[in-house]
Amino acid sequence: MIKTGSSKRLITGASVAFIAAFALSSCASAPESAEEAIDEVAEEVTTEAETEEQEQSTLERAIERGYIRVAIANEPPYTSVSAGGEVSGAEPDVAREVFKRLGIDEIQGTVTEYASMIPGLQADRWDAVTAGLFMNPERCEQVSYSEPVIVSTESFAVPEGNPGGLTTIEGIISDPDVSVSALAGAYEENLLLDAGVPESQLVPVQDARSGMEAVESGRADAFMLPTLSLNDIAPDHPGLEITSFIQDVPPAGSGIAFRLEDTELRDAYNAELIEFRETDEFREIMTGWGFDPDAGAATSMEELCAG
């Protein structure tokens, strides 16, 4: 566990009261001046407290508060939110244990769309992204990733029998009448666009259920998502089947995304993560959600960011 000291100087309510009382006694013959003195003291205390908080690093603030704010999706097995609001899933469960080793007891999750995750991180709406946000060169220029936790493959959800015979992205590009659904702003949508799939053949959706329904209704011929995610929701959609992994898509990996300037937090997290990946607890979390616990250690953030 890393313990981070703080030089923050505390001004208590008693101190403010003392200063205010002194101001009042000194200005007893001038009520307006006394009120102004109290306001000035209060303003100075508030300003100093805000300045001290700004001077703290993200890691220091999280340790002091006892929690860290994270962005998540609701896409099992990567992330999951129970009816009671409990955050779980492979990546949040790993992150929770690693953050505990840093002295941060809890994670506070906010469910958001993939397209909003990096902008929200940069705008300080959360301190990290623990949503299975796959690495690619563009994202790696915008955020600072930890070492990988999850490495997985992609598949299509298609009508039973796969009437279009879809097994590759090239098969979609070669037939302009074929359409494919993907989560708006997610790894899959970017991957399809980068591969040359025209926007006219894309059907963006906001969540996995909408993607499956797009295929069921005939609005799309396929829905692209990580193989494990599709297998997880397939029982709810008996008219669809999941293809084997897409042949012309390399395995993708994700880690925790931090702000570029939060190098202290990222480095501290990586140090604990690398040790945690060697534990039985890590293996239990990963296998419990259907992931290979050794896949992350077999590659690196640098390799995955290179594309």
N, C-alpha and C positions, 0 to 999 in steps of 0.2 A: 504494500500500500504506500502511495506517495502522500506525504503530509506537506502541505504548503502553508507556511507561516504567513501572517498578514500584519502589516505595519499600520493598519487602519486605526486612526485615533478616534475614539468614541466620545461624543458629547452627549451626556445623558439629559433626560428631562429635568433632573434636579439642577444640573448646571445651568440650563436655560432659565429655570425659575430663579436661581440665585442672581444671574446677570440681570434679569428683568426686574427683580426686587431692588437691585442696586440702582438701576436706571430710574425706577420710580422714586426712590428716596432722594436721588440727586436732583430730580426734576419735580419735586413735590409742588412747587409754586407755578409750574408750567405744564398743565395736563396734556396739551397737544404735543409738547416736546417729549413727554414720557411715553405717549403712545407711539410716536415716531421712533423712539429709542427701542421699544419692544419689537416693533415691526422690523427694524434694522437688524436686531440681534437674531430674530427668527429667520430672516432672509439669509444672514451670514451662515447660520447653522445649516439651513437647507442647501445652500450653495456648496458648502464644504462637504456635506454628505454626498451630494451628487458628484462632485469632483473626485472624491475618494473612490466611489463606486466605478466611475469611468476609468480610473487608474488601475483597477483590478483587472486581471486577465479573466477570460471566460472560465478557465479552470478554477481560479481562486473564488470567483463568484459562485460557481456551482457547488464547491465544497462548503462554502459558508452557508448557502441556502439549504443544502442537503438534497438538492435535486437538479437535474439537467433537463432542458426542454428539447424534445426531439420531434421531428416530422415523420409520420408513418403513413402507409396506405392501409387498406384492409384487403390484402391479397394473400390468403394462406397459400403455401406454408411460409412465405417470406415474412409477412406481418399478419396479425389477426387481432381483432377487437371483439371482446365478448359483449353480450347484451348488457352487462353491468359496467361496461367501459374499461375492462381490464385489457391492457396491452400485452400481447405475446407474439409468437412467431419466431422463426429461427434467428433473424437478425436482432430484434429487440431483446430476446432472451439472452443472447450472447452479450449484447451491449450492456444490459442491466448488470450482469456479473462482472464485466470488465470495469464498469464505472464504480461498482462497489469497491473494487480493489484500489481505486483512486481516491476513495473516501467520499464518494457521491452515492447516497443510499437509494435514491429513487430516480426513475425517469418519468417525465410528464409528456405524454404523447398527444399530438394534434394530427387528426386525420386530414389529409389534403390530397389534391390531385398531383400526379407526377410533374405536370408542367409548372406547378407552383412551388415545388420543393426547393429548388436552387434559388429562385428569386426571394422566397421567404427566408431562407438561410442568410442571404446577403443583406436582407432588410432587418435582421436581428429579431425575427418572429420566433425563431427556435435556434438552438445552439448546435444541432447536428441533425443529420438525416439517417434514420435507421429503417429504410423501407425497401431494401433490395434494389437500390438505385445503381444499375449496372454502369461500369466504367466504360468510357469511350474517350477519344482524344479531345472532343469538344467539351465534355463535362469536366475533364481533368484540368482544363485551363481555367475553369470557373470555381472549382472547389478543390479542397485538399483531402484526398482519400486516405483511409487507413489501409493497412494490408488487407487482402481479401478474406472474407469469411465464407462466402457462398460462390460456387462455380456451378453453372447449370447449362442445359441445352434448351433450344426452342422447338416448338411443335405447332401444328395447325389443329384447330377443331374444325371438322368438316362434317357434312351430312353423312349418315351411315352408309358405308360402302365406298366412300370417297369417290363420287361419280366424276369429279374433275381430275382425279389422279394427281392431286397436288402433293408434291413432296419437296419442292424447291421454290425459292424466290424467283429463280429464272423462269419457272413454269408460269408464274403470275405475269411477269413482264412480257413473255412471248404471246400472251393471249389478252388483248385489250378488253375482252368481254368479261374477264374474271376480276372480281373485286375482293379485297381482303380488309378485314376489320382489325384495328389495333387501338390500344389505349392512347388517348390524345397526350402528346408530350412525353410518352414513355420510350424506353429503349427500343421496343419493337417498331414503333412508328418511325423513329429516326433511322433505324437500320433499313427499313423498307425504302425510305426516301433516298438514303445514301446509295442503296443498291440500284437505284434507277426506276423504282416503281412510280409511275405517274400519280400525281395527287388525285386525278380523276378516278383511279382504281382503288383509292383508300376510303375506308369508312371509319372515321374516328369515333370512339365511344369513350364514356367516362369511367366505366368500371367493367369488371370481368363478366358479370351477369348480362350487361347490355351487349357485350361482344358475342356471347353465346346466343342471345336472342336475335341478334342481327343475322346470324347464320340460319337459325331456325325459321325466321320469317322470310328468308330469301333476299334480304338487303345486301348480304355479303356471302361470298362462296366459301370463305374461310375466316377464322379468327386466330391471330398469332399471339402466343403467350408462352412463357416458360413451360416446359413439359410437365414439371411437377405441379404447377398451378392449375394447368388444364386437367390433369389427372385427378386433382383434388375436387374440382367442381363438376367433373363429368357425370357422376351419378345423378345429379339433379337435371341432367339434360340427356335422357335416354335415346333421343333421336340423332344424337351426334356421336362421332368417334374421334379419338385423338390419334394423330399420325405418329410415327416414330420421329426422332429428331430430324429437323430440317437439314438436308445434306449440305447445302451451301452456306450455312451459318456456323461460324466457329463457336465453341463454348464461350460463355460470357461470365464475368465475375463481378461481385459487388463487395463493398466494404462500407464503413461509416464515412459519410461526407461531412467535412468541417469547413468553416470559412478559411480562405487562403491565409489570412493573418493569424489564425489560431494554431500556429506551429507548436507551441508549448503543449496544448491539449492533444493535438494529433500525435506528437512524439510520445507523450506519457501514455496515451491510449495504446499505441503500437507496442510499446515495451511490455505492457501488461497482457495485451492480446496474444502476442507471440508465446508468452509463457502459458497463458490459459489454453491455447490450442493443444498443448501437450497433456492436458488433464482428462480424466475420465468424465468429469462434469461436462466439458465441452463436447466430447463424443456423444454423450447421452442427449444433449440438446439437439445436436445436428441430426443424429440418426432418428431421434424422436419425431423430427419434422420431415424426414425422408431424404436428407442430404448426406453426401459423402463427407465425413469429417476430415479426410486427408486431402481433399481437392484444393482447398484454399492454400495450404502450405506448399502445394506442388507448383504454384505459380507465384506471381508477385504483382504488386500495384503497378510497377513500372511496365511490366509486360502487358498487362490488361489495358493500361492507359495508352499504350502504343497502338492499340487497335489490331 
